[in-house]
Amino acid sequence: MSDSPSADILTNPSAFEPTHPFDSAAGADAILRSSDGVDFYIHRAILSLVSRVFETMFTLPQSESSPAVPVIDLSETSVALDRTLRLFYPGTDQSVGTLEELRQVIDFVVKYDMQRQIPVAKQLLRKYYSTQPLAVYAIALKHQWNDVAKAVARESLVGQRLDVLNSDAPPEVDELTARAYHNWLQYHTLCGKTAKAAATKPTWFDPGSQFSRCKCVGEKLTCYGGQSQGVPSWFFRYVFDTGAMLAITPGLDIRQLDTFSAAWRQEKCFQCRPFDFVNFATVLLPQQIEAELDKVELKF
C-alpha cells in the first residue's frame, strides 16, 4: 500500500499529516514547513542533489542561534510538497492522482530548479493528453514546454475542435493568452484541411495503374502528379466522405470509419475488384495523412 495521503486533504489541507519518511524520519537535518503549517522532515543532501535552489539555500551560513534542525518556510501547500518530494525521495512511491496535483508539482519543480524531475513531470502529463488536452496545453505553455504543447495538440486531433466549448473551461485556461488559444484552434483547423486534402487529392496515388480498364470509372480526382484522372464512383465517394470527416476530426482512425466498410462492401466491376483497397485504406492513406499532419506548424 502506498504511503501517500488520502485525496480528502485536497478539500481540507489542515487535515494533512505527513507519513514516512517525512514524519520525524531518523537522521533528518532540516524541516520544510508548508504554507498550511505542516512540517516535513527531510535530508538536505537529498534535496541538494535534485534542486539547485535548495543546494544554494543549504550552503548559506547560519547564525549561532539557528536551531540544529533548521525550519524552512515555503509558500507551497502540504499537498504540493508531499507529491513533489515523492517524485524522487528514496523509499517512496509516486503519488499524483489528479491533474491539479500535478500542476502544483510542476510549479514546484520549476520554481526550485529541479531539472532532473522535469522529464518525469512531462511523462506524468501524458496521462491527461486525451482527457484534458487544453489544460495540459496551458500548463505546457506556462513553462515554455513547446514539445509538450505540440504533442498534446497533435493528440487532441482525435476530437472535434469545438468539443472544448461543450464543457466548462479548466482553471488552467485562465493562464492562456487569447493568441495562444487562437493558435490552438488554428492548428486544429489547418490539420483538418490538411487531412482532408490528403484524402481527397491523393497526388501520391496513380489510379491509372489500377483503374485504367475499369468500366465503372465515372468521376475525376486530382491524383498522381496533380493531374485530374478518372476513378470509379465508389472510390471517389470513399475518399470524399472520408475527407469530410477528417476536416472536422483530423485525428480519426480512418480504418474504423463507416466509409471504409461501405466501400469494402460496394459492388465493383470485374476490372477494379483486384485493386487492393484494404492496403490503400488501412496502410497507404493513413501513412500519407500522418506524414502531412507532421508538417503542420503549431505557432507559439
C-alpha positions as MATLAB code, in Angstrom:
seq = 'MSDSPSADILTNPSAFEPTHPFDSAAGADAILRSSDGVDFYIHRAILSLVSRVFETMFTLPQSESSPAVPVIDLSETSVALDRTLRLFYPGTDQSVGTLEELRQVIDFVVKYDMQRQIPVAKQLLRKYYSTQPLAVYAIALKHQWNDVAKAVARESLVGQRLDVLNSDAPPEVDELTARAYHNWLQYHTLCGKTAKAAATKPTWFDPGSQFSRCKCVGEKLTCYGGQSQGVPSWFFRYVFDTGAMLAITPGLDIRQLDTFSAAWRQEKCFQCRPFDFVNFATVLLPQQIEAELDKVELKF';
ca = [
       0.000    0.000    0.000;
       1.258    3.484   -0.845;
       2.282    5.855    1.949;
       0.581    8.705    0.123;
      -2.171   10.570    1.996;
      -5.852   10.485    1.161;
      -7.254   12.752   -1.522;
      -9.501   14.242    1.211;
      -6.775   16.711    2.097;
      -7.329   18.489   -1.236;
     -10.502   19.948    0.261;
      -9.181   20.140    3.823;
      -5.422   20.806    3.737;
      -5.226   21.337    7.503;
      -6.059   17.636    7.948;
      -2.856   16.584    6.186;
      -0.376   14.540    8.189;
       2.940   13.615    6.616;
       3.823    9.935    6.512;
       7.071    8.001    6.160;
       9.744    9.150    5.505;
       8.762   12.743    6.283;
       7.322   12.206    9.765;
      10.298   12.828   12.057;
      12.464   10.479    9.999;
      15.718    9.411   11.659;
      18.684   11.470   10.540;
      16.608   14.371    9.162;
      18.606   17.577    9.245;
      16.043   20.113    8.009;
      12.325   20.777    8.147;
      10.267   22.099    5.233;
       7.169   23.839    6.563;
       4.299   24.169    4.087;
       2.046   27.198    3.762;
      -0.634   25.365    5.762;
       1.754   24.695    8.628;
       2.710   21.068    8.007;
       6.298   20.045    8.786;
       8.232   17.668    6.534;
      11.434   16.205    7.980;
      13.937   15.887    5.154;
      17.607   15.301    4.416;
      19.456   18.239    2.956;
      21.810   16.054    0.927;
      18.903   14.544   -0.991;
      17.279   17.885   -1.824;
      20.646   19.372   -2.775;
      21.106   16.656   -5.380;
      17.836   17.438   -7.161;
      17.412   21.194   -6.627;
      19.915   23.945   -7.284;
      17.797   26.336   -5.253;
      17.863   24.136   -2.159;
      21.543   23.376   -2.724;
      22.316   27.092   -2.581;
      19.972   27.626    0.350;
      21.642   24.929    2.425;
      25.135   26.336    1.836;
      24.275   29.759    3.239;
      25.947   30.482    6.585;
      23.733   30.033    9.648;
      23.731   32.230   12.719;
      24.876   30.776   16.028;
      21.299   30.971   17.305;
      19.945   28.843   14.442;
      18.426   25.537   15.557;
      20.298   22.316   14.848;
      17.451   21.295   12.530;
      16.533   24.478   10.653;
      12.953   25.172    9.605;
      12.397   26.496    6.072;
       9.031   28.137    5.459;
       7.633   27.544    1.970;
       4.718   29.157    0.144;
       3.549   25.805   -1.272;
       0.806   23.665    0.273;
       1.447   20.400    2.056;
      -0.162   18.550   -0.852;
       2.203   20.068   -3.426;
       5.194   19.487   -1.164;
       4.317   15.869   -0.444;
       3.597   14.992   -4.059;
       6.823   16.616   -5.276;
       9.075   15.008   -2.679;
       7.665   11.608   -3.594;
       8.839   12.017   -7.183;
      12.450   11.461   -6.144;
      12.726   10.641   -2.459;
      14.118    7.154   -1.657;
      11.641    4.689   -0.232;
       8.517    6.438   -1.531;
       6.021    5.877   -4.340;
       4.986    8.472   -6.880;
       1.536    9.673   -5.934;
      -0.008   12.220   -8.280;
      -3.682   11.445   -8.533;
      -5.117   14.410  -10.434;
      -4.037   16.995  -12.963;
      -4.500   19.700  -10.319;
      -1.998   17.929   -8.082;
       0.385   17.511  -10.998;
       0.085   21.203  -11.888;
       1.177   22.110   -8.350;
       4.041   19.643   -8.568;
       5.217   21.119  -11.863;
       5.109   24.655  -10.454;
       7.230   23.435   -7.531;
       9.696   21.589   -9.743;
      10.224   24.623  -11.969;
      10.390   27.136   -9.116;
      13.069   25.198   -7.248;
      15.034   24.330  -10.390;
      14.665   20.556  -10.211;
      15.891   19.946  -13.736;
      16.094   16.173  -13.496;
      12.467   15.963  -12.411;
      11.150   17.862  -15.439;
      11.224   14.768  -17.732;
       9.346   12.860  -15.009;
       6.698   15.591  -14.794;
       6.353   15.689  -18.576;
       5.839   11.942  -18.667;
       3.146   12.174  -15.986;
       1.373   14.823  -18.075;
       0.901   12.320  -20.897;
      -1.817   10.638  -18.867;
      -4.023   13.685  -19.437;
      -3.359   14.326  -23.145;
      -6.598   12.744  -24.304;
      -8.882   13.648  -21.384;
      -7.792   17.230  -20.578;
      -5.797   18.406  -23.601;
      -6.479   22.130  -23.286;
      -5.437   22.150  -19.628;
      -2.191   20.332  -20.482;
      -1.596   22.764  -23.350;
      -1.970   25.691  -20.932;
       0.424   24.135  -18.417;
       2.977   23.437  -21.149;
       2.899   27.000  -22.486;
       3.183   28.459  -18.989;
       6.540   26.733  -18.611;
       7.556   27.107  -22.268;
       7.480   23.358  -22.837;
       6.807   23.639  -26.551;
       7.468   19.944  -27.107;
       4.626   19.037  -24.749;
       2.332   21.675  -26.256;
       2.885   20.305  -29.757;
       2.444   16.716  -28.619;
      -0.851   17.333  -26.816;
      -2.153   19.490  -29.672;
      -1.418   16.647  -32.067;
      -3.112   14.070  -29.862;
      -6.140   16.344  -29.460;
      -6.866   15.888  -33.173;
      -8.829   12.764  -32.345;
     -11.566   15.065  -31.009;
     -13.579   17.758  -32.747;
     -12.046   21.197  -32.302;
     -15.263   22.601  -30.829;
     -15.512   19.890  -28.169;
     -13.754   22.229  -25.744;
     -16.800   24.502  -25.878;
     -19.138   21.733  -24.733;
     -17.775   21.739  -21.175;
     -16.568   24.249  -18.624;
     -13.103   25.652  -19.186;
     -10.429   24.117  -16.943;
      -8.878   26.591  -14.462;
      -5.561   26.365  -16.290;
      -7.128   28.209  -19.242;
      -7.068   31.402  -17.165;
      -3.323   31.476  -17.810;
      -3.687   31.177  -21.601;
      -3.442   34.294  -23.721;
      -6.021   34.913  -26.419;
      -3.278   34.438  -29.011;
      -2.270   31.061  -27.569;
      -5.878   29.864  -27.645;
      -6.250   31.177  -31.202;
      -3.102   29.250  -32.183;
      -4.633   26.079  -30.728;
      -7.829   26.468  -32.760;
      -5.920   27.496  -35.875;
      -3.692   24.427  -35.609;
      -6.727   22.157  -35.398;
      -8.359   23.870  -38.378;
      -5.209   23.645  -40.506;
      -4.819   19.980  -39.604;
      -8.421   19.387  -40.684;
      -7.787   20.997  -44.053;
      -4.529   19.078  -44.444;
      -6.042   15.699  -43.613;
      -8.984   16.326  -45.935;
      -6.661   17.291  -48.794;
      -4.527   14.183  -48.240;
      -7.634   12.044  -48.717;
      -9.418   13.919  -51.497;
      -6.342   14.898  -53.518;
      -4.043   11.867  -53.277;
      -1.301   13.214  -55.511;
       0.893   10.277  -54.443;
      -1.581    7.740  -55.867;
      -1.662    6.689  -59.540;
      -5.174    5.426  -60.385;
      -4.180    4.839  -63.995;
      -2.184    1.795  -62.980;
      -5.174    0.448  -61.052;
      -8.319    1.505  -62.901;
      -7.165    2.099  -66.497;
      -9.539   -0.521  -67.891;
     -12.193   -0.193  -65.235;
     -15.759    0.026  -66.595;
     -17.107    1.846  -63.530;
     -14.825    4.883  -63.853;
     -17.170    7.837  -63.666;
     -15.521   10.557  -61.592;
     -12.450   12.773  -61.841;
      -9.959   13.004  -58.970;
      -6.765   15.012  -58.572;
      -4.195   12.265  -58.220;
      -0.636   11.436  -59.217;
       1.323   14.437  -60.437;
      -1.569   16.772  -59.624;
      -3.435   15.609  -62.712;
      -7.177   15.025  -62.905;
      -7.702   11.325  -63.544;
     -10.680    9.012  -63.779;
     -11.581    6.807  -60.837;
     -14.522    4.505  -60.031;
     -17.523    6.195  -58.449;
     -17.302    4.036  -55.328;
     -13.659    5.057  -54.805;
     -14.494    8.734  -55.370;
     -17.278    8.586  -52.767;
     -14.958    6.892  -50.283;
     -12.196    9.489  -50.397;
     -14.586   12.460  -50.301;
     -16.743   11.079  -47.483;
     -13.589   10.251  -45.541;
     -12.156   13.692  -46.247;
     -15.311   15.376  -44.950;
     -14.955   13.563  -41.628;
     -11.241   14.327  -41.379;
     -11.915   18.034  -41.913;
     -13.799   18.062  -38.613;
     -11.775   15.453  -36.718;
      -8.377   15.141  -38.416;
      -7.048   12.554  -35.985;
      -9.681    9.922  -36.732;
      -8.584    6.347  -37.287;
      -9.950    6.067  -40.825;
      -9.636    2.289  -40.661;
     -12.581    2.282  -38.255;
     -14.880    4.566  -40.257;
     -18.160    3.502  -41.825;
     -16.844    4.850  -45.120;
     -14.264    2.085  -45.137;
     -16.736   -0.722  -44.530;
     -19.176    0.775  -47.055;
     -16.511    0.969  -49.755;
     -15.339   -2.541  -48.930;
     -18.854   -3.915  -49.409;
     -19.517   -1.885  -52.571;
     -20.245   -3.887  -55.722;
     -17.335   -3.359  -58.088;
     -16.777   -4.104  -61.722;
     -14.627   -7.021  -62.791;
     -11.598   -4.845  -63.578;
     -11.460   -2.959  -60.266;
     -12.037   -5.936  -57.974;
      -8.328   -6.893  -57.924;
      -7.429   -3.428  -56.605;
      -6.018   -3.819  -53.080;
      -8.384   -1.364  -51.431;
      -7.633   -2.663  -47.933;
      -3.954   -1.811  -48.305;
      -4.859    1.629  -49.694;
      -7.316    2.473  -46.887;
      -5.532    0.903  -43.917;
      -1.871    1.462  -44.770;
      -1.096    3.842  -47.606;
      -3.680    6.565  -46.931;
      -3.162    6.660  -43.116;
       0.585    6.931  -43.673;
       0.134    9.851  -46.046;
      -2.242   11.625  -43.682;
       0.206   11.228  -40.786;
       3.082   12.488  -42.921;
       1.130   15.584  -43.965;
      -0.050   16.318  -40.418;
       3.570   16.196  -39.263;
       4.226   19.218  -41.470;
       1.532   21.415  -39.896;
       3.054   24.078  -37.654;
       1.734   24.980  -34.217;
       2.539   28.639  -33.620;
       3.936   29.840  -30.315;
];
